[in-house]
Amino acid sequence: MEKNKIRNRTGLVLVCPDHGAAKKAIVLNKNIPIFERIIFCNRSRENRDVIYQGIPDNLKGKTPIVVDDICDGGATFLALAQKLKLSGANKPYLFVSHGIFSKGTSELLRWYERIGTTNSIRVKSADDSDLLDIIKINW
């Protein structure tokens, strides 16, 4: 995702949606030290609901950058965005290395300012290509 596409670069917080993203987030923050803090989340499921813990109660004025490896249907990212909104955060940005988006991107784009991914997987449904950035990688 291009640096100039993030509207407000003050108050950026890096969000790890699960334990697997933590190591990558630490490396990202070390190489691109623009984040005020890293938020490490714990995710669990109750029946069909996704429950997030570890998100501070007051993120007013902060812009979350959610980074993970893969997004398939997007239910976990929708739950995370809703929890971030409840904490007062600005609309978050989402970047995933591999975007499958099996349920499309329109619902995700209601909750995320922009979505970034790579071309490692052909995106089947880019519902709003102006808000979906695909970074080409060479194989």
Backbone hydrogen bonds, N-H to C=O, Kabsch-Sander energy under -0.5 kcal/mol:
donor,donor_aa,acceptor,acceptor_aa,energy
5,K,2,E,-1.7
6,I,3,K,-1.4
7,R,5,K,-0.8
9,R,7,R,-0.6
13,V,63,T,-2.0
14,L,37,R,-2.4
15,V,65,I,-2.8
16,C,14,L,-0.5
16,C,39,I,-3.0
21,A,18,D,-1.1
22,A,18,D,-0.5
22,A,19,H,-1.1
23,K,19,H,-0.5
25,A,21,A,-2.2
26,I,22,A,-2.2
27,V,23,K,-1.9
28,L,24,K,-2.6
29,N,25,A,-2.9
30,K,26,I,-1.8
31,N,27,V,-2.2
32,I,28,L,-2.7
34,I,32,I,-2.4
36,E,12,L,-3.2
37,R,12,L,-0.6
39,I,14,L,-3.3
40,F,38,I,-0.6
41,C,16,C,-2.2
41,C,39,I,-0.6
42,N,53,Q,-2.6
44,S,51,I,-2.4
46,E,49,D,-2.4
49,D,46,E,-2.6
51,I,44,S,-3.3
51,I,49,D,-0.5
53,Q,42,N,-2.5
59,L,57,D,-0.6
59,L,87,S,-3.3
61,G,88,G,-0.9
62,K,59,L,-2.5
63,T,11,G,-2.5
65,I,13,V,-2.9
66,V,64,P,-0.6
66,V,93,Y,-3.0
67,V,15,V,-1.8
67,V,65,I,-0.5
68,D,95,F,-2.0
71,C,98,H,-2.0
78,L,74,G,-2.2
79,A,75,A,-2.2
80,L,76,T,-1.9
81,A,77,F,-2.3
82,Q,78,L,-2.1
83,K,79,A,-2.0
84,L,80,L,-2.5
85,K,81,A,-2.2
86,L,82,Q,-2.0
87,S,83,K,-1.2
88,G,85,K,-1.9
89,A,84,L,-2.0
90,N,62,K,-3.2
93,Y,64,P,-2.4
94,L,114,R,-2.1
95,F,66,V,-2.9
96,V,116,G,-2.4
97,S,68,D,-1.4
98,H,69,D,-2.4
99,G,97,S,-0.5
100,I,71,C,-2.7
100,I,98,H,-0.8
101,F,71,C,-1.6
102,S,72,D,-1.0
103,K,72,D,-0.6
104,G,101,F,-2.2
109,L,105,T,-2.7
110,R,106,S,-0.6
110,R,107,E,-0.9
111,W,107,E,-0.7
111,W,108,L,-1.2
112,Y,108,L,-2.0
113,E,92,P,-3.2
115,I,131,L,-2.3
116,G,94,L,-2.9
117,T,133,D,-2.3
118,T,97,S,-0.8
119,N,135,I,-1.5
121,I,118,T,-0.6
124,K,100,I,-0.7
124,K,122,R,-0.6
127,D,125,S,-1.0
129,S,126,A,-0.5
131,L,128,D,-2.0
132,L,129,S,-0.7
133,D,115,I,-3.2
133,D,131,L,-0.5
134,I,132,L,-0.5
135,I,117,T,-3.2
135,I,133,D,-0.6
136,K,134,I,-0.5
